[in-house]
Amino acid sequence: MALTQVQPGMLASDSQYTGFKNRIINGAMVFDQRNAGASYTNSNQALYGLDRWRSYGITSAVLTVQQSTTAPAGFSNSQSVTVTTSTTANDSGGLSQIIEANNVFDLNWGTSSGVAVTASFWVRVSVIGTYNIYLRYVGATTTYYYIATYTVSVANTWEQKTVNIAAPPVGAGAFTGALNSNYLDFRFVINSSGNTTTVTGNTWSTTPAVKTAGSVDLASNSGATFYITGVQLEKGSTATSFDYRPYGTEESLCQRYYYRVKANSGGNGLFGVGWCRSTTEATVSIPYPTAMRTNPTALEQSGTAANYQLVFAASAGALSAVPVFGGETTTQGTRVDCTVASGLTAGHGVGLRAGSTSAYLAWSAEL
């Protein structure tokens, strides 16, 4: 019988794992299609920033969120949150990743065969104390909540944390039927001052609380910072080393939920090819690099028509309006409709390309 050799730096228990050990996507905070490293602010919104990560639920506080190169050894990036405008009268807020049921189905949650999971991560915070992780399990029958705790002991220093999470009660109901409507919401709580309901930590309940008594409300501290990376959620009660998937594999996992195609550094780059429907209108087909979770229903673009050009015959012309969502969309690709002032020939071929470095097209299939 062949034996698996344990390599240096590899935990002995790692040898049993194949496939999708870490159920968190982009846990190393490497991919940032939407912002390309630029910061964004969040106040009273739920906004996606780094791929698969959403900042949520802030009302009067303002958080500045950004991909960062501040990271512990073994990681190149983290996600940073800075309290730009503090508040003591607010609801809950933080960072969230919604995990579709297809990626946690084998946990058997909501049944008598449910198994525990373990969360591990690296965190660096300017305010020491007890912090919370919030899990919301949306099963077929009932929604259950789990508020886990972890403690930051030293300010502005990377610390690795491990949190064990038991399976939810059978009453939650298993994932069944339309799996896209079942999911697990995994959150790092940053702000909770306006939410007065507290629960006992590290247990499941039907009470939609987000914190335990005495936990840190970071958003009440102006200038406070929170960095997170190396986030892993895995099956079982033992934390293992971070699951570094191949770069291209992780990128494809991100593109299942969001895909953005951009201009190249010279301001060009072909988005797709199609045909002219009239002297002013053209339709372009664009395939996705990987199948998306569900059919996207909208097109994101730069908001400026001059950022896009149609290429036809030996000519190129700027669009007179921004590209629009054309329908005929599947999980594999879509149609984009374009308009120019004149010059097209019905039935002829055409290409849609970037006219500036600001040009992009994007589609979302987030939960």
BALOBA-1460 file (C-alpha; in Angstrom, 3 decimals):
// residues 367
<rec num="1" residu="m" x="0.000" y="0.000" z="0.000"/>
<rec num="2" residu="a" x="1.382" y="3.423" z="-0.955"/>
<rec num="3" residu="l" x="1.982" y="5.841" z="1.895"/>
<rec num="4" residu="t" x="1.473" y="9.597" z="1.748"/>
<rec num="5" residu="q" x="4.657" y="11.425" z="2.681"/>
<rec num="6" residu="v" x="4.211" y="14.390" z="4.982"/>
<rec num="7" residu="q" x="6.242" y="17.298" z="3.618"/>
<rec num="8" residu="p" x="8.058" y="19.871" z="5.753"/>
<rec num="9" residu="g" x="5.667" y="22.562" z="6.997"/>
<rec num="10" residu="m" x="2.680" y="20.300" z="6.407"/>
<rec num="11" residu="l" x="0.525" y="19.096" z="9.295"/>
<rec num="12" residu="a" x="0.267" y="15.337" z="9.538"/>
<rec num="13" residu="s" x="-3.507" y="15.549" z="9.414"/>
<rec num="14" residu="d" x="-3.340" y="17.412" z="6.079"/>
<rec num="15" residu="s" x="-2.513" y="14.246" z="4.159"/>
<rec num="16" residu="q" x="-6.108" y="13.018" z="4.441"/>
<rec num="17" residu="y" x="-7.499" y="15.981" z="2.487"/>
<rec num="18" residu="t" x="-8.182" y="16.187" z="-1.203"/>
<rec num="19" residu="g" x="-10.318" y="18.637" z="-3.086"/>
<rec num="20" residu="f" x="-12.207" y="21.497" z="-1.461"/>
<rec num="21" residu="k" x="-10.830" y="21.475" z="2.091"/>
<rec num="22" residu="n" x="-11.341" y="25.197" z="2.694"/>
<rec num="23" residu="r" x="-14.962" y="26.227" z="2.099"/>
<rec num="24" residu="i" x="-13.977" y="29.916" z="2.137"/>
<rec num="25" residu="i" x="-13.084" y="31.323" z="-1.289"/>
<rec num="26" residu="n" x="-10.339" y="33.962" z="-1.507"/>
<rec num="27" residu="g" x="-9.458" y="33.455" z="2.138"/>
<rec num="28" residu="a" x="-5.950" y="34.786" z="1.439"/>
<rec num="29" residu="m" x="-7.470" y="38.046" z="0.090"/>
<rec num="30" residu="v" x="-5.536" y="37.822" z="-3.191"/>
<rec num="31" residu="f" x="-8.321" y="38.601" z="-5.686"/>
<rec num="32" residu="d" x="-9.926" y="42.021" z="-5.959"/>
<rec num="33" residu="q" x="-11.623" y="42.262" z="-9.354"/>
<rec num="34" residu="r" x="-13.910" y="45.151" z="-8.412"/>
<rec num="35" residu="n" x="-11.400" y="47.588" z="-6.934"/>
<rec num="36" residu="a" x="-7.933" y="46.366" z="-8.005"/>
<rec num="37" residu="g" x="-6.537" y="47.344" z="-4.607"/>
<rec num="38" residu="a" x="-8.303" y="50.723" z="-4.348"/>
<rec num="39" residu="s" x="-10.191" y="51.545" z="-1.161"/>
<rec num="40" residu="y" x="-13.927" y="52.050" z="-0.835"/>
<rec num="41" residu="t" x="-16.113" y="53.367" z="1.966"/>
<rec num="42" residu="n" x="-19.171" y="51.723" z="3.413"/>
<rec num="43" residu="s" x="-21.980" y="53.441" z="5.299"/>
<rec num="44" residu="n" x="-25.450" y="51.879" z="5.600"/>
<rec num="45" residu="q" x="-24.825" y="49.504" z="2.711"/>
<rec num="46" residu="a" x="-23.896" y="45.964" z="1.807"/>
<rec num="47" residu="l" x="-21.057" y="46.269" z="-0.690"/>
<rec num="48" residu="y" x="-18.806" y="43.654" z="-2.221"/>
<rec num="49" residu="g" x="-15.134" y="44.562" z="-2.174"/>
<rec num="50" residu="l" x="-12.502" y="41.847" z="-2.425"/>
<rec num="51" residu="d" x="-13.832" y="38.840" z="-4.282"/>
<rec num="52" residu="r" x="-16.489" y="36.940" z="-2.303"/>
<rec num="53" residu="w" x="-16.199" y="39.350" z="0.663"/>
<rec num="54" residu="r" x="-18.933" y="41.834" z="1.500"/>
<rec num="55" residu="s" x="-18.918" y="44.690" z="3.994"/>
<rec num="56" residu="y" x="-22.358" y="45.088" z="5.489"/>
<rec num="57" residu="g" x="-24.751" y="46.786" z="7.839"/>
<rec num="58" residu="i" x="-23.126" y="50.072" z="8.858"/>
<rec num="59" residu="t" x="-25.456" y="53.038" z="9.426"/>
<rec num="60" residu="s" x="-23.859" y="56.181" z="10.870"/>
<rec num="61" residu="a" x="-20.289" y="54.874" z="11.028"/>
<rec num="62" residu="v" x="-18.060" y="54.977" z="7.959"/>
<rec num="63" residu="l" x="-15.623" y="52.158" z="7.273"/>
<rec num="64" residu="t" x="-12.833" y="52.298" z="4.710"/>
<rec num="65" residu="v" x="-12.173" y="48.826" z="3.287"/>
<rec num="66" residu="q" x="-9.204" y="47.859" z="1.114"/>
<rec num="67" residu="q" x="-6.945" y="45.062" z="-0.023"/>
<rec num="68" residu="s" x="-3.669" y="45.423" z="1.864"/>
<rec num="69" residu="t" x="-0.120" y="44.120" z="1.545"/>
<rec num="70" residu="t" x="0.194" y="44.070" z="5.334"/>
<rec num="71" residu="a" x="0.156" y="40.340" z="6.016"/>
<rec num="72" residu="p" x="1.721" y="37.657" z="8.246"/>
<rec num="73" residu="a" x="4.487" y="35.391" z="7.005"/>
<rec num="74" residu="g" x="3.263" y="33.078" z="4.263"/>
<rec num="75" residu="f" x="0.634" y="35.501" z="2.928"/>
<rec num="76" residu="s" x="0.915" y="38.358" z="0.441"/>
<rec num="77" residu="n" x="-2.346" y="40.145" z="1.198"/>
<rec num="78" residu="s" x="-4.975" y="40.863" z="3.802"/>
<rec num="79" residu="q" x="-8.237" y="42.792" z="3.908"/>
<rec num="80" residu="s" x="-8.098" y="45.954" z="5.992"/>
<rec num="81" residu="v" x="-10.944" y="47.876" z="7.608"/>
<rec num="82" residu="t" x="-10.378" y="51.357" z="9.075"/>
<rec num="83" residu="v" x="-12.976" y="53.223" z="11.123"/>
<rec num="84" residu="t" x="-13.044" y="56.544" z="9.248"/>
<rec num="85" residu="t" x="-16.057" y="57.934" z="11.122"/>
<rec num="86" residu="s" x="-16.843" y="56.386" z="14.497"/>
<rec num="87" residu="t" x="-20.224" y="55.967" z="16.154"/>
<rec num="88" residu="t" x="-21.720" y="54.605" z="19.351"/>
<rec num="89" residu="a" x="-25.268" y="54.456" z="17.990"/>
<rec num="90" residu="n" x="-25.208" y="51.897" z="15.253"/>
<rec num="91" residu="d" x="-26.361" y="48.472" z="14.243"/>
<rec num="92" residu="s" x="-24.112" y="45.523" z="13.397"/>
<rec num="93" residu="g" x="-21.468" y="45.679" z="10.713"/>
<rec num="94" residu="g" x="-18.488" y="43.729" z="9.499"/>
<rec num="95" residu="l" x="-17.166" y="41.469" z="6.766"/>
<rec num="96" residu="s" x="-19.193" y="38.572" z="5.395"/>
<rec num="97" residu="q" x="-18.861" y="35.672" z="2.984"/>
<rec num="98" residu="i" x="-22.014" y="33.820" z="1.948"/>
<rec num="99" residu="i" x="-21.260" y="30.161" z="1.195"/>
<rec num="100" residu="e" x="-23.684" y="28.426" z="-1.122"/>
<rec num="101" residu="a" x="-25.190" y="25.152" z="0.059"/>
<rec num="102" residu="n" x="-23.509" y="23.208" z="-2.756"/>
<rec num="103" residu="n" x="-20.155" y="23.845" z="-1.073"/>
<rec num="104" residu="v" x="-21.166" y="22.670" z="2.413"/>
<rec num="105" residu="f" x="-23.730" y="20.022" z="1.570"/>
<rec num="106" residu="d" x="-21.491" y="17.213" z="2.862"/>
<rec num="107" residu="l" x="-21.599" y="18.656" z="6.394"/>
<rec num="108" residu="n" x="-25.097" y="17.146" z="6.735"/>
<rec num="109" residu="w" x="-26.199" y="20.109" z="8.810"/>
<rec num="110" residu="g" x="-29.772" y="20.056" z="10.038"/>
<rec num="111" residu="t" x="-29.689" y="16.264" z="10.325"/>
<rec num="112" residu="s" x="-28.613" y="13.812" z="13.005"/>
<rec num="113" residu="s" x="-25.422" y="13.204" z="10.984"/>
<rec num="114" residu="g" x="-24.260" y="16.843" z="11.100"/>
<rec num="115" residu="v" x="-20.542" y="17.354" z="11.695"/>
<rec num="116" residu="a" x="-18.566" y="20.149" z="13.324"/>
<rec num="117" residu="v" x="-16.422" y="22.641" z="11.430"/>
<rec num="118" residu="t" x="-13.359" y="24.643" z="12.394"/>
<rec num="119" residu="a" x="-12.596" y="28.234" z="11.458"/>
<rec num="120" residu="s" x="-9.012" y="29.468" z="11.506"/>
<rec num="121" residu="f" x="-7.594" y="32.819" z="10.463"/>
<rec num="122" residu="w" x="-4.948" y="35.480" z="11.037"/>
<rec num="123" residu="v" x="-6.137" y="38.762" z="12.565"/>
<rec num="124" residu="r" x="-4.472" y="42.057" z="13.464"/>
<rec num="125" residu="v" x="-6.521" y="44.644" z="15.384"/>
<rec num="126" residu="s" x="-5.680" y="47.965" z="17.033"/>
<rec num="127" residu="v" x="-8.082" y="47.395" z="19.961"/>
<rec num="128" residu="i" x="-7.605" y="44.302" z="22.123"/>
<rec num="129" residu="g" x="-10.463" y="42.301" z="23.618"/>
<rec num="130" residu="t" x="-13.089" y="39.717" z="22.731"/>
<rec num="131" residu="y" x="-14.466" y="39.685" z="19.184"/>
<rec num="132" residu="n" x="-17.285" y="37.731" z="17.558"/>
<rec num="133" residu="i" x="-17.816" y="35.584" z="14.495"/>
<rec num="134" residu="y" x="-21.428" y="35.352" z="13.376"/>
<rec num="135" residu="l" x="-22.786" y="32.361" z="11.451"/>
<rec num="136" residu="r" x="-26.265" y="32.274" z="9.980"/>
<rec num="137" residu="y" x="-27.371" y="28.857" z="8.757"/>
<rec num="138" residu="v" x="-30.322" y="29.194" z="6.391"/>
<rec num="139" residu="g" x="-31.655" y="25.654" z="6.274"/>
<rec num="140" residu="a" x="-34.764" y="24.247" z="4.670"/>
<rec num="141" residu="t" x="-36.856" y="24.644" z="7.838"/>
<rec num="142" residu="t" x="-35.446" y="27.255" z="10.228"/>
<rec num="143" residu="t" x="-32.657" y="29.822" z="10.339"/>
<rec num="144" residu="y" x="-30.173" y="29.311" z="13.171"/>
<rec num="145" residu="y" x="-27.458" y="31.658" z="14.469"/>
<rec num="146" residu="y" x="-24.110" y="30.931" z="16.092"/>
<rec num="147" residu="i" x="-22.004" y="33.627" z="17.774"/>
<rec num="148" residu="a" x="-18.464" y="32.418" z="18.301"/>
<rec num="149" residu="t" x="-15.835" y="34.281" z="20.313"/>
<rec num="150" residu="y" x="-12.107" y="34.835" z="19.972"/>
<rec num="151" residu="t" x="-9.745" y="37.107" z="21.903"/>
<rec num="152" residu="v" x="-7.120" y="39.504" z="20.570"/>
<rec num="153" residu="s" x="-4.354" y="39.769" z="23.162"/>
<rec num="154" residu="v" x="-1.839" y="42.194" z="21.619"/>
<rec num="155" residu="a" x="-2.686" y="45.321" z="19.639"/>
<rec num="156" residu="n" x="-1.393" y="45.749" z="16.075"/>
<rec num="157" residu="t" x="0.172" y="42.285" z="16.004"/>
<rec num="158" residu="w" x="-0.743" y="39.333" z="13.817"/>
<rec num="159" residu="e" x="-2.326" y="36.515" z="15.812"/>
<rec num="160" residu="q" x="-3.639" y="33.213" z="14.471"/>
<rec num="161" residu="k" x="-6.996" y="32.126" z="15.876"/>
<rec num="162" residu="t" x="-8.927" y="28.869" z="15.817"/>
<rec num="163" residu="v" x="-12.642" y="28.548" z="16.525"/>
<rec num="164" residu="n" x="-14.562" y="25.250" z="16.741"/>
<rec num="165" residu="i" x="-18.199" y="25.296" z="15.664"/>
<rec num="166" residu="a" x="-20.619" y="22.465" z="16.418"/>
<rec num="167" residu="a" x="-23.236" y="21.340" z="13.905"/>
<rec num="168" residu="p" x="-26.592" y="23.149" z="14.205"/>
<rec num="169" residu="p" x="-29.625" y="21.386" z="15.713"/>
<rec num="170" residu="v" x="-31.637" y="18.925" z="13.665"/>
<rec num="171" residu="g" x="-34.545" y="21.390" z="13.807"/>
<rec num="172" residu="a" x="-32.746" y="23.679" z="11.383"/>
<rec num="173" residu="g" x="-33.539" y="21.321" z="8.550"/>
<rec num="174" residu="a" x="-31.110" y="19.999" z="5.968"/>
<rec num="175" residu="f" x="-30.244" y="21.686" z="2.703"/>
<rec num="176" residu="t" x="-32.836" y="20.437" z="0.223"/>
<rec num="177" residu="g" x="-34.603" y="21.482" z="-2.936"/>
<rec num="178" residu="a" x="-33.355" y="24.692" z="-4.534"/>
<rec num="179" residu="l" x="-29.852" y="24.846" z="-3.073"/>
<rec num="180" residu="n" x="-29.353" y="28.420" z="-4.286"/>
<rec num="181" residu="s" x="-31.870" y="29.515" z="-1.639"/>
<rec num="182" residu="n" x="-29.956" y="27.721" z="1.159"/>
<rec num="183" residu="y" x="-26.640" y="29.071" z="2.376"/>
<rec num="184" residu="l" x="-24.260" y="29.665" z="5.262"/>
<rec num="185" residu="d" x="-23.419" y="33.281" z="6.083"/>
<rec num="186" residu="f" x="-19.976" y="33.582" z="7.734"/>
<rec num="187" residu="r" x="-19.176" y="37.006" z="9.243"/>
<rec num="188" residu="f" x="-16.496" y="38.815" z="11.196"/>
<rec num="189" residu="v" x="-18.382" y="41.267" z="13.420"/>
<rec num="190" residu="i" x="-16.729" y="44.708" z="13.612"/>
<rec num="191" residu="n" x="-19.537" y="46.895" z="14.901"/>
<rec num="192" residu="s" x="-22.442" y="45.974" z="17.172"/>
<rec num="193" residu="s" x="-23.156" y="48.960" z="19.413"/>
<rec num="194" residu="g" x="-26.736" y="49.534" z="18.277"/>
<rec num="195" residu="n" x="-27.714" y="45.890" z="18.595"/>
<rec num="196" residu="t" x="-28.600" y="45.458" z="22.270"/>
<rec num="197" residu="t" x="-29.430" y="41.750" z="22.071"/>
<rec num="198" residu="t" x="-26.656" y="39.493" z="23.331"/>
<rec num="199" residu="v" x="-26.489" y="35.712" z="23.457"/>
<rec num="200" residu="t" x="-24.355" y="33.087" z="25.099"/>
<rec num="201" residu="g" x="-21.310" y="32.490" z="22.942"/>
<rec num="202" residu="n" x="-20.448" y="29.322" z="21.053"/>
<rec num="203" residu="t" x="-23.927" y="27.853" z="20.841"/>
<rec num="204" residu="w" x="-26.705" y="27.742" z="18.225"/>
<rec num="205" residu="s" x="-29.918" y="29.667" z="18.720"/>
<rec num="206" residu="t" x="-32.881" y="31.045" z="16.791"/>
<rec num="207" residu="t" x="-32.222" y="34.535" z="18.207"/>
<rec num="208" residu="p" x="-30.797" y="36.793" z="15.472"/>
<rec num="209" residu="a" x="-28.148" y="38.395" z="17.710"/>
<rec num="210" residu="v" x="-24.685" y="39.339" z="16.452"/>
<rec num="211" residu="k" x="-22.665" y="39.602" z="19.654"/>
<rec num="212" residu="t" x="-21.882" y="38.304" z="23.091"/>
<rec num="213" residu="a" x="-21.803" y="40.484" z="26.200"/>
<rec num="214" residu="g" x="-18.605" y="42.495" z="26.577"/>
<rec num="215" residu="s" x="-17.382" y="42.074" z="23.013"/>
<rec num="216" residu="v" x="-15.420" y="44.879" z="21.333"/>
<rec num="217" residu="d" x="-17.345" y="47.427" z="19.293"/>
<rec num="218" residu="l" x="-14.525" y="48.529" z="17.001"/>
<rec num="219" residu="a" x="-16.595" y="51.125" z="15.130"/>
<rec num="220" residu="s" x="-16.842" y="53.264" z="18.257"/>
<rec num="221" residu="n" x="-13.089" y="53.899" z="18.003"/>
<rec num="222" residu="s" x="-12.142" y="56.484" z="15.367"/>
<rec num="223" residu="g" x="-9.084" y="55.400" z="13.417"/>
<rec num="224" residu="a" x="-9.267" y="51.804" z="14.668"/>
<rec num="225" residu="t" x="-8.033" y="49.145" z="12.241"/>
<rec num="226" residu="f" x="-8.909" y="45.517" z="11.576"/>
<rec num="227" residu="y" x="-6.874" y="43.251" z="9.271"/>
<rec num="228" residu="i" x="-7.860" y="39.696" z="8.326"/>
<rec num="229" residu="t" x="-6.343" y="36.983" z="6.122"/>
<rec num="230" residu="g" x="-5.751" y="33.239" z="5.924"/>
<rec num="231" residu="v" x="-9.430" y="32.572" z="6.572"/>
<rec num="232" residu="q" x="-10.287" y="28.887" z="6.475"/>
<rec num="233" residu="l" x="-13.485" y="26.993" z="7.283"/>
<rec num="234" residu="e" x="-13.028" y="23.247" z="7.173"/>
<rec num="235" residu="k" x="-14.838" y="20.074" z="8.061"/>
<rec num="236" residu="g" x="-13.962" y="18.522" z="11.410"/>
<rec num="237" residu="s" x="-12.796" y="19.725" z="14.810"/>
<rec num="238" residu="t" x="-9.095" y="20.155" z="14.016"/>
<rec num="239" residu="a" x="-7.535" y="23.152" z="12.289"/>
<rec num="240" residu="t" x="-5.024" y="22.281" z="9.595"/>
<rec num="241" residu="s" x="-2.628" y="24.414" z="7.565"/>
<rec num="242" residu="f" x="-4.119" y="26.944" z="5.158"/>
<rec num="243" residu="d" x="-5.359" y="25.410" z="1.906"/>
<rec num="244" residu="y" x="-3.347" y="27.143" z="-0.817"/>
<rec num="245" residu="r" x="-5.163" y="26.178" z="-3.971"/>
<rec num="246" residu="p" x="-3.514" y="26.819" z="-7.363"/>
<rec num="247" residu="y" x="-3.803" y="30.502" z="-8.302"/>
<rec num="248" residu="g" x="-5.873" y="29.766" z="-11.421"/>
<rec num="249" residu="t" x="-8.199" y="27.479" z="-9.468"/>
<rec num="250" residu="e" x="-8.892" y="30.152" z="-6.846"/>
<rec num="251" residu="e" x="-9.449" y="32.737" z="-9.581"/>
<rec num="252" residu="s" x="-12.024" y="30.481" z="-11.261"/>
<rec num="253" residu="l" x="-13.821" y="29.951" z="-7.952"/>
<rec num="254" residu="c" x="-14.115" y="33.738" z="-7.608"/>
<rec num="255" residu="q" x="-15.342" y="34.130" z="-11.206"/>
<rec num="256" residu="r" x="-18.243" y="31.762" z="-10.517"/>
<rec num="257" residu="y" x="-19.770" y="34.652" z="-8.520"/>
<rec num="258" residu="y" x="-18.312" y="37.733" z="-10.200"/>
<rec num="259" residu="y" x="-16.486" y="38.268" z="-13.474"/>
<rec num="260" residu="r" x="-14.925" y="41.495" z="-14.698"/>
<rec num="261" residu="v" x="-13.064" y="41.861" z="-18.000"/>
<rec num="262" residu="k" x="-10.927" y="45.001" z="-18.250"/>
<rec num="263" residu="a" x="-8.872" y="47.008" z="-20.723"/>
<rec num="264" residu="n" x="-5.200" y="46.210" z="-20.972"/>
<rec num="265" residu="s" x="-2.524" y="48.644" z="-19.819"/>
<rec num="266" residu="g" x="-2.525" y="50.353" z="-23.214"/>
<rec num="267" residu="g" x="-6.239" y="51.078" z="-23.056"/>
<rec num="268" residu="n" x="-7.276" y="48.468" z="-25.623"/>
<rec num="269" residu="g" x="-8.340" y="44.865" z="-25.338"/>
<rec num="270" residu="l" x="-11.124" y="43.011" z="-27.110"/>
<rec num="271" residu="f" x="-14.212" y="42.180" z="-25.059"/>
<rec num="272" residu="g" x="-16.045" y="40.100" z="-27.670"/>
<rec num="273" residu="v" x="-17.211" y="39.818" z="-31.280"/>
<rec num="274" residu="g" x="-20.640" y="39.949" z="-32.890"/>
<rec num="275" residu="w" x="-22.641" y="41.372" z="-35.762"/>
<rec num="276" residu="c" x="-24.281" y="44.608" z="-36.884"/>
<rec num="277" residu="r" x="-28.061" y="44.772" z="-36.696"/>
<rec num="278" residu="s" x="-28.305" y="48.170" z="-38.403"/>
<rec num="279" residu="t" x="-26.144" y="51.155" z="-39.291"/>
<rec num="280" residu="t" x="-26.055" y="52.214" z="-35.635"/>
<rec num="281" residu="e" x="-26.598" y="49.080" z="-33.551"/>
<rec num="282" residu="a" x="-24.541" y="45.956" z="-32.932"/>
<rec num="283" residu="t" x="-24.790" y="42.851" z="-30.773"/>
<rec num="284" residu="v" x="-21.694" y="41.279" z="-29.203"/>
<rec num="285" residu="s" x="-21.373" y="37.849" z="-27.601"/>
<rec num="286" residu="i" x="-19.086" y="37.460" z="-24.586"/>
<rec num="287" residu="p" x="-18.330" y="34.062" z="-23.033"/>
<rec num="288" residu="y" x="-17.471" y="33.739" z="-19.350"/>
<rec num="289" residu="p" x="-14.194" y="32.013" z="-18.447"/>
<rec num="290" residu="t" x="-16.050" y="29.712" z="-16.044"/>
<rec num="291" residu="a" x="-19.702" y="28.865" z="-15.519"/>
<rec num="292" residu="m" x="-21.317" y="31.338" z="-13.134"/>
<rec num="293" residu="r" x="-23.476" y="30.280" z="-10.202"/>
<rec num="294" residu="t" x="-26.664" y="31.466" z="-11.895"/>
<rec num="295" residu="n" x="-27.625" y="33.580" z="-14.905"/>
<rec num="296" residu="p" x="-26.535" y="37.206" z="-14.332"/>
<rec num="297" residu="t" x="-29.327" y="39.718" z="-14.863"/>
<rec num="298" residu="a" x="-27.378" y="42.962" z="-15.350"/>
<rec num="299" residu="l" x="-24.220" y="44.411" z="-16.853"/>
<rec num="300" residu="e" x="-21.764" y="46.609" z="-14.974"/>
<rec num="301" residu="q" x="-19.705" y="49.141" z="-16.968"/>
<rec num="302" residu="s" x="-17.706" y="52.319" z="-16.432"/>
<rec num="303" residu="g" x="-20.601" y="54.702" z="-17.061"/>
<rec num="304" residu="t" x="-18.841" y="56.547" z="-19.904"/>
<rec num="305" residu="a" x="-19.645" y="55.728" z="-23.541"/>
<rec num="306" residu="a" x="-16.281" y="57.002" z="-24.824"/>
<rec num="307" residu="n" x="-14.515" y="54.232" z="-22.896"/>
<rec num="308" residu="y" x="-15.762" y="51.726" z="-25.497"/>
<rec num="309" residu="q" x="-15.281" y="51.309" z="-29.239"/>
<rec num="310" residu="l" x="-16.762" y="49.167" z="-31.989"/>
<rec num="311" residu="v" x="-14.264" y="47.836" z="-34.508"/>
<rec num="312" residu="f" x="-15.674" y="47.207" z="-37.978"/>
<rec num="313" residu="a" x="-14.088" y="46.829" z="-41.425"/>
<rec num="314" residu="a" x="-10.966" y="49.025" z="-41.220"/>
<rec num="315" residu="s" x="-12.512" y="51.518" z="-38.805"/>
<rec num="316" residu="a" x="-13.189" y="51.997" z="-35.122"/>
<rec num="317" residu="g" x="-15.793" y="54.263" z="-33.588"/>
<rec num="318" residu="a" x="-16.602" y="55.303" z="-30.024"/>
<rec num="319" residu="l" x="-19.983" y="54.236" z="-28.678"/>
<rec num="320" residu="s" x="-22.649" y="56.901" z="-28.407"/>
<rec num="321" residu="a" x="-24.072" y="55.215" z="-25.284"/>
<rec num="322" residu="v" x="-22.622" y="52.801" z="-22.744"/>
<rec num="323" residu="p" x="-22.977" y="49.080" z="-23.561"/>
<rec num="324" residu="v" x="-26.198" y="47.572" z="-22.211"/>
<rec num="325" residu="f" x="-27.259" y="44.138" z="-21.038"/>
<rec num="326" residu="g" x="-28.710" y="42.348" z="-24.040"/>
<rec num="327" residu="g" x="-30.275" y="39.276" z="-22.502"/>
<rec num="328" residu="e" x="-29.916" y="35.806" z="-24.022"/>
<rec num="329" residu="t" x="-27.756" y="35.126" z="-20.999"/>
<rec num="330" residu="t" x="-26.781" y="31.757" z="-19.576"/>
<rec num="331" residu="t" x="-24.272" y="30.751" z="-16.927"/>
<rec num="332" residu="q" x="-21.719" y="30.368" z="-19.754"/>
<rec num="333" residu="g" x="-22.035" y="33.710" z="-21.548"/>
<rec num="334" residu="t" x="-24.115" y="36.730" z="-22.454"/>
<rec num="335" residu="r" x="-25.047" y="39.298" z="-25.092"/>
<rec num="336" residu="v" x="-24.076" y="42.967" z="-24.959"/>
<rec num="337" residu="d" x="-25.816" y="45.574" z="-27.137"/>
<rec num="338" residu="c" x="-23.922" y="48.604" z="-28.434"/>
<rec num="339" residu="t" x="-24.837" y="51.819" z="-30.253"/>
<rec num="340" residu="v" x="-22.769" y="54.191" z="-32.411"/>
<rec num="341" residu="a" x="-23.783" y="57.336" z="-34.290"/>
<rec num="342" residu="s" x="-23.371" y="55.770" z="-37.742"/>
<rec num="343" residu="g" x="-21.123" y="53.764" z="-40.044"/>
<rec num="344" residu="l" x="-22.141" y="50.138" z="-39.456"/>
<rec num="345" residu="t" x="-23.406" y="47.779" z="-42.137"/>
<rec num="346" residu="a" x="-26.200" y="45.411" z="-41.190"/>
<rec num="347" residu="g" x="-25.071" y="41.795" z="-41.262"/>
<rec num="348" residu="h" x="-21.348" y="42.565" z="-41.057"/>
<rec num="349" residu="g" x="-19.082" y="41.427" z="-38.275"/>
<rec num="350" residu="v" x="-17.998" y="43.714" z="-35.460"/>
<rec num="351" residu="g" x="-15.848" y="43.678" z="-32.348"/>
<rec num="352" residu="l" x="-16.267" y="45.488" z="-29.024"/>
<rec num="353" residu="r" x="-13.042" y="46.751" z="-27.511"/>
<rec num="354" residu="a" x="-11.855" y="49.099" z="-24.779"/>
<rec num="355" residu="g" x="-11.282" y="52.710" z="-25.744"/>
<rec num="356" residu="s" x="-9.459" y="53.657" z="-22.542"/>
<rec num="357" residu="t" x="-7.819" y="52.054" z="-19.525"/>
<rec num="358" residu="s" x="-11.005" y="52.804" z="-17.551"/>
<rec num="359" residu="a" x="-13.151" y="50.449" z="-19.622"/>
<rec num="360" residu="y" x="-14.549" y="47.271" z="-18.105"/>
<rec num="361" residu="l" x="-17.568" y="44.978" z="-18.312"/>
<rec num="362" residu="a" x="-18.700" y="42.877" z="-15.378"/>
<rec num="363" residu="w" x="-21.426" y="40.469" z="-14.282"/>
<rec num="364" residu="s" x="-22.473" y="39.315" z="-10.822"/>
<rec num="365" residu="a" x="-24.015" y="36.042" z="-9.661"/>
<rec num="366" residu="e" x="-23.522" y="36.594" z="-5.932"/>
<rec num="367" residu="l" x="-25.973" y="35.032" z="-3.498"/>
